[in-house]
Amino acid sequence: MRKLTTECPLERSAEVISGKWKICILTKLSKRTYRFKEIKRAMGDITVKMLSQQLKELVKADLVIRKDYQEVPPKVEYYLSTQGKTLIPILDEIEKWGVKNKDLVDSYLREMGKI
């Protein structure tokens, strides 16, 4: 794991929410509370292991709350913390940018072989 050497707030913040899946998870959780299997279904291609890892990291960053009901069968819910909710306007702006610049985004993704 590489150590951060920058004091740049943007780079440091991006480190907390970066990764292939974290922004998607945060966006889903901005709409409602999810149980693990519900998020998995909503995310599609993500593996159980990766979803679990990404959720653990978001919980550790205090952006997501994991509520364990201590029941059998197990019932665990995930939702945005107060700090996580502060990201909603930023995520909304990124989504607007993506819609406004769809051609540019799609061109880049095609060039990189991602679509």
N, C-alpha and C positions, 0 to 999 in steps of 0.2 A: 504494500500500500504506500503510495507516495505521500509525502508530507507537503502541506501547503506552505509556500514561502511568501505569498502575497498578502498584503493588507487591504487590497482592493475589495470593497464591500460587495461589488457585483460578482466577482469571481468566487468569493467565499460563500455568498448566498447561493450561487449556481451549484456549488459543490453539494449543498444540502438537498437540493431538489433535482439534481441531474440524474441521468440514467434513463434507460429506454422506457421504463414503465412508470416512474414516480409521478410525472405530470398527469399521465392518464388516470392513475389511481386517485390523485388529488382532485382531478376534475370530476370523476365519478362521485367521490365522497362530498363534493361541494353541492351535489343535488339532494343527497339523502344518506341515511345510515344503511350500511350493508353488512350482511353476514359474509363469512369467508367464501362460501360456495357461490353466493350471488355475485360477488366481485369477480370471481373466476369465470363465471358464465358471461358476465358483461364484458370482460377483457378479451375473451377469445383465445388468442395464441399463447398467452403467458402460461408457463408451467406452474404447477403447485409450489415447487421449490422456490422459483423466482418470485412469485407473488408473496409467499411467506417471508422471504428475505427482504423484499422491498417494503412490505408493511412493517416489519420489525425496525427497519431503519427509519421509517417515517414516525413510528411511535417513539423511538429513541431520540429523534429530533424534536419531539413535542409538537409535531404538526398533526398527528393523528392520535386518537384515543382508542384503546382496545378495551372493550367492556366484556369481561368474562362473568357470566351469570352463575358459574359453579353448579351447573345442572348436568344430569345424565338423561339423554345424550347431551354432549357439550353444546353450549350456545355461547357464541362469541360474536360481538358486533364491533364494527369500526365506524368512526365518524371523525370529522374534523374538530380539532381543538380550537380554542379561541385564536391561538397563533396561526393555525392552519387556515382559518377563515379569512385572515388578513391577506392570503394569497389569491382569493377568489377574484378580486378586480384585476389583478395582474394576469391570471389565467384567462379571464374574459378578453383582455386586450390582446393577448397572444393569439387567441382564437380569431378575433376580428382581423388581426394582421394576416393570419393564414387564409381567411376567406377573401380578403381584399387582394392578396398576392398569390392566389391559387395557381395561376399559370406559371409564375416564377418557381413556386414550391414544387409543383408537379414536374417541371422541366428539370430542376435540380435532382429530384428523386429518381427520375428516369435515367439521367446521366450517371447517377451513382449505382444504378441497377437495383434500386429498392422498390420500384413499381414497374 
